[in-house]
Amino acid sequence: MTTCGEFLVKQLRAWGVDTVFGIPGVHTVELYRGLPDSGISHITPRHEQGAGFMADGYARVSGKPGVCFIITGPGMTNIITAMGQAYADSIPMLVISSVNERNRLGLNKGYLHELPNQRALVAGVSAFSHTLMSVEELPAVLGQAFAVFDSQRPRPVHIEMPLDIITASADHLRVQPRVVGSRPSPDARLIEQAASRLSAAKRPLLLIGGGCVEATGEVRQLAEALDAPTALTINAKGLLPGLHPLLLGSNQSLVAVRQLALEADVVLAIGTELGETDYDVVFDGNFRLGGELIRIDIDPQQLNRNQAPTIAIQSDAVQAMRALLKALPATANNGNRYGTQRTAAVRKQLAEVFSGWTNYRQLFDCILEALPDARFVGDSTQPVYSGNHLVELDGPRRWFNSSTGYGTLGYGLPAAIGAKLAEPRRPVISLMGDGGIQFTLPELASAVEARVGIIVLLWNNQGYGEIKRYMERSDITPLGVDIHTPDFIALARGFGCQAERARDHAHLQSLLRAAPTDRPLLIEVAEAPPFAP
């Protein structure tokens, strides 16, 4: 007999799933019956939150949904934080969980791992949650999940399988081919209106978000066609190369770029929420637009959040940009070079702002000199905050972190493991602080077990340094921020990792170049001298 759990594995494999993250438990072991011979790799984290973060990192790099097998009850409560981060950043994630037998659902009799309503628990961090009440429902529900991933704003999907459904016969089901649906295309009339306004604009501005991550060529062509200064959100980094003359970086919270936003007569925002953690990291509410706003987004509700548009176009970003490029006249920017000249002036102002950030700039220059094709997966820590402003990379999906949106701690280590599994040949650097890494430190063991050669760059300022400074600036006596800092070198070695303290930049580069490929390397970098110049 082929059980429903075994059929699930076959269907997932047929639809391109090659990796599953999960911790086997008494309520999920039947999902594992079909895994050994399926061709799907299984990665065992040390906590279900780690499973979710790994799936997130895997999805951001591969573009495919990260898949998790999670037990009933505590497994689901543990993964909620990771689902929240993925939901905030529009990351495709499929969470398959068990749930008690159908005749025990919602009875509150104290059954093992029982929750009153798992679906209600995850409602706010998923596109949808479904309880499988019959074996026959499975193919259609999986199809609905992949439709979310393929054809609309991607977000986590949760499917829970009662224990008696997992073990029920699925002999009568046949593996279905994957049907990839189309994404919404733009309204031609609205594209013409947008093209008319953009071609007449004297001071255009382009705001690009993570929803454009598959549109590298289109973003560059559109920016150049409009001669428009272009700001990228953190999840959009790399969509313009670092030296491009129209690139403003991810500096929308700084005065020079904000002034540009006020001066712009037409702003084109594509695939961006225009949210606080990309446009107002100083939290003063002073990111304002002075002219007309044209918004393009795959999510119709997002079109009217945060900033009201003059023209709102629901569409896939790639299709909308291609349509705009066709609709724009060949001389849209009239050769006035406004954009390149204005961008150069703003970048000069930004350079003055960053002149005091020498320590961080030298750190990233040092890393990229040693590993020029590195991918950076970050937590909420000072090098990430500074790198969000300073670092520019050639190509998308090379810089992402949890400092935006949901903003959870502990993300950077397990997400880096997922990223490395998605593209093993590229060096992956996890940027962690000494506070954040203690949330998910045991995932070092997961990486050793999976033979994942990531580099963990640990910024050690002996506590929650950024929060301490915030408390001091707010005239609050620091409390709870000077935490005990363990010996991370000894801990990492105890997990089976290679671990060293970097003495200086030259030593750091030698460590980076000699990093092992079959296990993590943890490099501790002290915030204070002698490392900091």
C-alpha positions in Angstrom: 0.0 0.0 0.0 1.1 3.5 -0.8 0.1 5.8 2.1 -0.9 9.4 1.8 2.4 10.4 3.4 4.3 8.5 0.8 2.2 9.9 -2.0 2.9 13.4 -0.7 6.7 12.8 -1.0 6.3 11.5 -4.6 4.2 14.5 -5.6 6.6 17.0 -4.1 9.5 15.3 -5.9 7.7 15.4 -9.2 7.2 19.1 -8.7 10.8 19.9 -8.3 11.3 19.7 -4.5 14.8 18.4 -3.7 15.2 19.4 0.0 13.1 19.1 3.0 13.8 20.6 6.5 12.4 19.0 9.6 12.8 17.2 12.9 11.2 13.7 12.9 8.7 13.2 15.7 6.2 10.6 16.7 3.5 12.5 14.8 5.5 12.9 11.5 7.4 9.7 11.2 4.9 8.4 8.6 5.8 11.4 6.4 9.4 10.0 6.4 8.5 6.5 5.2 8.8 7.5 1.5 11.8 9.9 1.9 14.9 7.6 1.8 14.3 6.5 -1.8 12.7 9.7 -3.1 15.8 11.7 -4.2 14.8 14.4 -1.7 17.5 15.5 0.7 16.5 15.8 4.4 18.2 18.4 6.6 17.7 18.1 10.4 17.8 21.4 12.3 18.0 21.6 16.0 14.8 23.6 16.4 11.8 24.0 14.2 12.5 27.8 14.0 15.8 26.8 12.4 13.9 24.7 9.9 11.8 27.6 8.9 14.8 30.0 8.6 16.7 27.4 6.5 13.7 27.0 4.2 13.6 30.8 3.9 17.3 31.1 2.9 16.9 28.2 0.5 13.9 29.9 -1.1 15.5 33.3 -1.5 18.5 31.9 -3.3 16.8 29.2 -5.4 13.5 30.9 -6.1 11.8 27.6 -5.2 9.6 27.1 -2.2 11.4 25.9 1.0 9.6 22.9 2.3 9.3 21.9 6.0 7.9 18.8 7.7 6.8 19.9 11.2 5.2 18.0 14.1 1.8 18.9 15.7 1.7 21.4 18.5 5.1 22.5 19.7 6.6 22.1 16.3 4.1 24.5 14.8 4.5 27.1 17.6 8.3 26.9 17.1 8.2 27.6 13.4 5.7 30.6 13.6 8.5 33.2 14.0 10.2 31.9 10.8 6.9 31.9 9.0 6.4 35.5 10.1 9.8 36.6 8.6 9.0 34.8 5.4 5.5 36.3 5.2 6.8 39.8 5.7 9.4 39.4 3.0 7.2 37.5 0.5 9.1 34.3 0.6 7.6 31.0 -0.7 7.5 28.4 2.0 5.5 25.2 2.3 4.9 23.9 5.8 3.5 20.4 6.0 2.5 19.5 9.6 0.7 16.7 11.3 -2.4 17.2 13.4 -4.3 14.9 15.6 -6.8 12.4 14.1 -9.9 13.8 12.6 -12.1 12.4 15.3 -10.0 14.2 18.0 -9.7 17.6 16.4 -10.7 20.5 18.7 -11.8 18.3 21.6 -9.2 19.7 24.1 -8.9 16.4 25.9 -5.2 16.6 26.4 -4.0 14.4 23.6 -0.3 14.5 22.8 0.7 17.8 21.1 -2.9 18.9 21.0 -3.7 22.5 20.1 -7.3 23.9 19.9 -6.8 25.2 16.4 -3.4 25.1 14.5 -5.0 26.8 11.5 -6.0 29.8 13.5 -2.5 29.9 15.0 -0.9 30.4 11.6 -3.6 32.5 9.9 -1.6 35.7 10.2 1.7 34.3 8.8 0.4 32.3 5.8 -1.3 32.9 2.5 -3.7 30.1 3.7 -3.8 27.1 6.0 -5.7 24.0 5.2 -6.7 20.8 7.1 -6.7 17.8 4.8 -9.9 16.0 5.6 -9.6 13.3 2.9 -6.8 11.7 0.9 -8.4 12.9 -2.3 -8.0 16.5 -1.4 -4.2 16.4 -1.4 -3.4 17.0 -5.1 -5.7 20.0 -5.4 -4.5 21.6 -2.1 -0.9 21.2 -3.2 -1.8 22.7 -6.5 -3.3 25.7 -4.7 -0.1 26.1 -2.6 2.1 26.1 -5.7 -0.3 28.5 -7.4 0.5 31.0 -4.5 4.2 30.4 -5.1 4.1 30.7 -8.9 1.4 33.2 -9.7 0.8 35.7 -7.0 2.6 37.3 -4.1 4.5 34.4 -2.6 4.1 33.7 1.0 4.1 30.6 3.4 1.4 28.0 3.0 0.5 25.6 5.7 -1.1 22.2 5.1 -1.9 20.0 8.1 -2.5 16.3 7.7 -4.4 14.4 10.4 -2.6 11.3 11.6 -5.2 9.0 10.2 -5.0 10.7 6.8 -1.1 10.4 6.7 -1.4 6.6 7.0 -4.5 6.1 4.8 -4.2 4.4 1.5 -3.4 6.6 -1.6 -3.1 3.7 -4.0 -5.9 5.2 -6.1 -4.0 8.6 -6.6 -1.7 9.3 -9.4 1.2 11.8 -9.4 0.0 14.9 -11.3 2.2 17.0 -13.6 2.9 20.5 -12.3 0.8 23.2 -13.9 2.5 26.6 -13.6 -0.1 29.4 -13.8 0.5 32.7 -15.4 1.2 35.9 -13.4 -1.1 38.9 -13.8 -0.2 41.1 -16.8 -0.6 44.9 -16.8 -3.6 46.8 -18.1 -2.5 48.2 -21.4 -4.4 51.5 -20.9 -2.7 52.1 -17.5 0.7 51.3 -19.0 0.1 53.9 -21.7 -0.9 56.5 -19.0 2.2 55.6 -17.0 4.5 55.8 -20.0 3.0 59.2 -21.0 3.7 60.7 -17.5 7.2 59.2 -17.3 8.2 60.4 -20.7 7.1 63.9 -19.9 8.8 63.9 -16.4 11.8 66.2 -16.0 12.9 64.7 -12.6 11.8 61.1 -12.5 12.8 58.7 -9.6 12.7 54.9 -9.7 12.1 52.9 -6.5 12.7 49.2 -6.9 11.8 46.5 -4.3 12.3 42.8 -3.8 9.3 42.0 -6.0 11.6 42.8 -8.9 14.3 40.2 -8.0 13.8 38.3 -11.2 14.0 41.4 -13.4 17.7 42.3 -13.5 17.8 43.2 -17.2 14.5 45.0 -17.1 15.4 47.2 -14.1 18.6 48.3 -15.8 16.9 49.0 -19.1 14.1 51.0 -17.5 16.4 53.1 -15.3 18.5 53.9 -18.4 15.5 54.6 -20.6 14.2 57.1 -18.1 17.6 58.4 -17.0 16.1 58.0 -13.5 18.0 57.9 -10.2 17.2 54.5 -8.8 16.9 53.4 -5.1 16.8 49.7 -4.3 15.3 48.2 -1.2 17.5 45.8 0.8 15.9 42.7 -0.8 16.5 44.3 -4.3 20.2 44.8 -3.8 22.2 43.9 -6.9 19.5 44.6 -9.5 21.8 47.4 -10.6 25.6 46.8 -10.4 27.5 48.7 -7.8 29.1 51.2 -10.1 26.0 52.0 -12.2 25.7 55.8 -12.6 22.0 55.8 -11.7 22.3 53.8 -8.5 21.4 55.5 -5.2 21.9 52.3 -3.2 19.5 51.5 -0.3 19.7 54.9 1.3 16.1 56.1 1.2 16.2 57.0 4.9 19.0 59.5 4.4 18.5 63.2 3.8 20.1 63.4 0.3 17.9 60.7 -1.1 14.8 62.0 0.7 15.4 65.4 -0.9 15.5 63.7 -4.3 12.1 62.1 -3.5 10.7 65.5 -2.7 12.1 67.0 -5.9 10.9 64.2 -8.2 7.9 65.1 -10.4 7.1 61.5 -11.2 8.0 58.5 -9.0 7.8 55.0 -10.3 7.7 52.4 -7.5 7.8 48.7 -8.5 7.5 45.7 -6.2 8.1 47.6 -3.1 5.9 48.1 0.0 7.4 51.6 0.6 7.6 50.4 4.1 9.4 51.7 7.2 12.4 49.4 7.3 13.5 50.3 3.8 12.4 54.0 3.7 12.5 55.2 7.3 15.0 53.3 9.4 15.5 56.5 11.4 11.8 56.2 12.3 10.9 59.9 11.9 8.2 59.6 9.3 10.0 62.0 6.9 10.1 60.0 3.7 7.8 62.0 1.5 7.1 62.2 -2.3 6.7 65.5 -3.9 5.2 64.5 -7.2 3.0 61.9 -8.8 3.3 58.3 -7.8 3.0 55.3 -10.2 2.9 52.0 -8.4 3.2 48.5 -9.9 2.7 45.5 -7.6 1.5 41.9 -8.0 -0.5 42.4 -4.8 -3.5 44.6 -5.4 -3.9 45.5 -1.7 -0.3 46.6 -1.5 -0.9 49.3 -4.2 -2.6 51.5 -1.8 -0.6 51.0 1.4 1.8 53.6 2.9 1.7 56.0 -0.1 -1.3 56.7 -2.2 -0.7 56.4 -6.0 -1.8 58.5 -8.9 -1.7 55.3 -11.1 -1.9 51.8 -9.6 -1.1 48.8 -11.8 -1.5 45.3 -10.6 1.0 43.2 -12.5 4.0 40.9 -12.3 7.0 43.2 -12.2 8.8 41.7 -15.3 5.8 41.9 -17.5 5.0 45.5 -16.4 8.5 46.7 -17.1 8.7 45.1 -20.5 5.4 46.7 -21.4 6.6 50.1 -20.1 9.8 49.8 -22.1 7.8 49.1 -25.3 5.4 52.0 -24.6 8.1 54.6 -23.8 9.4 56.7 -26.7 13.0 56.1 -27.7 13.8 59.6 -26.5 12.1 59.4 -23.2 14.8 61.1 -21.2 15.5 63.7 -24.0 19.2 63.2 -23.5 19.2 65.7 -20.6 21.3 63.4 -18.4 19.4 64.7 -15.4 19.5 61.3 -13.7 23.2 60.6 -13.9 24.2 64.1 -12.9 21.7 64.2 -10.0 22.7 60.7 -8.9 26.4 61.7 -8.9 25.6 64.7 -6.7 23.6 62.6 -4.2 26.3 60.0 -4.1 28.9 62.7 -3.2 26.7 63.8 -0.3 26.3 60.2 0.8 30.0 59.7 0.8 30.3 62.6 3.2 27.7 60.9 5.5 29.6 57.6 5.3 33.0 59.1 5.9 32.8 58.2 9.6 32.0 54.6 8.7 35.6 53.6 7.8 35.6 50.6 10.1 32.6 49.0 8.3 33.7 49.9 4.8 37.1 48.4 5.4 35.6 45.3 6.8 33.5 44.7 3.7 36.2 45.7 1.3 38.5 43.2 3.0 35.9 40.4 2.7 35.1 41.1 -0.9 38.7 41.3 -1.9 39.2 37.7 -0.5 35.8 36.4 -1.7 34.5 38.6 -4.5 31.5 36.4 -5.3 30.3 36.0 -1.7 26.7 35.9 -0.7 25.8 37.7 2.6 23.0 36.4 4.8 22.5 38.6 7.9 20.9 38.9 11.2 20.1 42.1 13.1 23.6 43.3 13.9 25.7 46.4 13.4 27.7 45.2 10.3 24.3 44.4 8.7 22.8 47.8 9.4 25.9 49.5 8.0 26.2 47.1 5.1 22.6 47.8 4.1 23.8 51.3 3.2 27.4 50.6 2.1 27.5 47.3 0.3 26.6 47.1 -3.4 26.9 43.7 -5.3 26.7 42.7 -8.9 23.6 40.5 -9.0 20.5 39.9 -6.9 19.9 37.4 -4.1 23.4 38.0 -2.8 22.5 40.2 0.2 19.5 39.6 2.5 18.9 39.7 6.2 16.3 39.9 8.9 16.9 43.6 9.8 13.9 44.6 7.6 10.2 43.9 8.0 9.6 41.4 10.7 13.1 41.9 12.1 13.7 38.7 14.0 17.0 37.7 15.8 18.7 34.4 15.1 17.8 34.3 11.4 21.3 34.7 9.9 22.9 31.4 10.8 20.2 28.9 9.7 19.2 31.0 6.7 22.8 30.9 5.6 22.7 27.1 5.8 19.6 27.1 3.5 21.3 29.5 1.1 24.4 27.4 0.8 22.3 24.3 0.2 20.5 26.1 -2.6 23.8 27.1 -4.4 26.7 25.2 -2.9 29.4 26.6 -5.1 29.1 30.2 -4.0 30.7 31.3 -0.6 28.1 32.2 2.0 28.9 34.5 4.8 26.5 34.7 7.8 26.7 38.1 9.5 25.8 37.5 13.1 26.1 39.4 16.4 27.0 37.8 19.7 23.4 38.4 21.0 21.6 37.1 17.9 23.7 34.0 17.4 22.7 32.7 20.8 19.1 32.4 19.6 20.1 29.7 17.1 23.7 28.7 18.0 22.9 24.9 18.0 22.3 25.1 14.2 26.1 24.9 13.9 25.6 21.2 14.6 23.1 21.0 11.8 25.6 22.5 9.4 28.3 20.1 10.5 26.0 17.2 10.1 25.0 18.3 6.6 28.6 19.1 5.7 27.7 22.7 4.9 30.7 25.0 4.5 29.4 28.4 5.5 31.4 31.2 7.1 30.0 32.7 10.2 31.4 36.2 10.8 30.6 36.9 14.4 30.6 40.6 15.5 31.2 40.5 19.2 30.4 43.7 21.2 29.6 41.8 24.4 25.9 42.2 24.5 23.0 43.9 22.7 25.1 46.9 21.7 22.7 48.6 19.4 19.8 48.4 21.9 22.1 49.7 24.6 23.0 52.7 22.6 19.3 53.3 21.8 18.4 53.2 25.5 21.2 55.6 26.3 20.1 58.1 23.6 16.6 57.9 25.0 17.9 58.6 28.5 16.9 55.1 29.7 19.2 53.3 32.1 20.5 50.3 30.2 19.0 47.1 31.6 19.1 43.6 30.1 21.6 44.5 27.4 24.9 43.6 29.0 24.4 39.9 28.7 26.9 37.2 29.6 29.0 36.4 26.5 30.2 32.8 26.2 33.4 31.6 24.6 32.1 31.3 21.1 35.4 29.8 19.8 35.2 26.9 22.3 31.5 26.4 21.6 32.0 26.3 17.8 34.8 23.9 18.1 32.7 21.8 20.4 30.0 21.6 17.7 32.7 20.4 15.2 33.3 23.7 13.4 36.6 25.4 12.7 36.8 28.6 14.7 39.3 31.5 15.0 39.5 35.1 16.2 40.6 37.5 13.5 43.5 39.6 14.7 43.4 42.1 11.8 42.3 42.4 8.2 45.1 40.5 6.8 44.5 37.6 9.2 40.7 37.8 8.4 41.5 37.4 4.7 43.7 34.4 5.2 41.0 32.8 7.2 38.4 33.5 4.6 40.5 32.1 1.8 41.3 28.9 3.7 37.7 28.3 4.9 36.8 24.6 4.9 34.1 23.4 2.4 32.7 20.6 4.5 31.9 22.4 7.8 31.3 25.9 9.1 34.1 28.3 9.9 33.3 30.7 12.7 35.4 33.9 12.7 35.0 36.2 15.7 35.6 39.8 15.1 35.8 42.2 18.0 34.1 45.5 17.7 36.8 47.2 19.8 40.5 47.6 18.9 42.9 46.0 18.0 40.7 44.7 15.1 38.9 48.0 14.5 41.2 50.5 12.9 
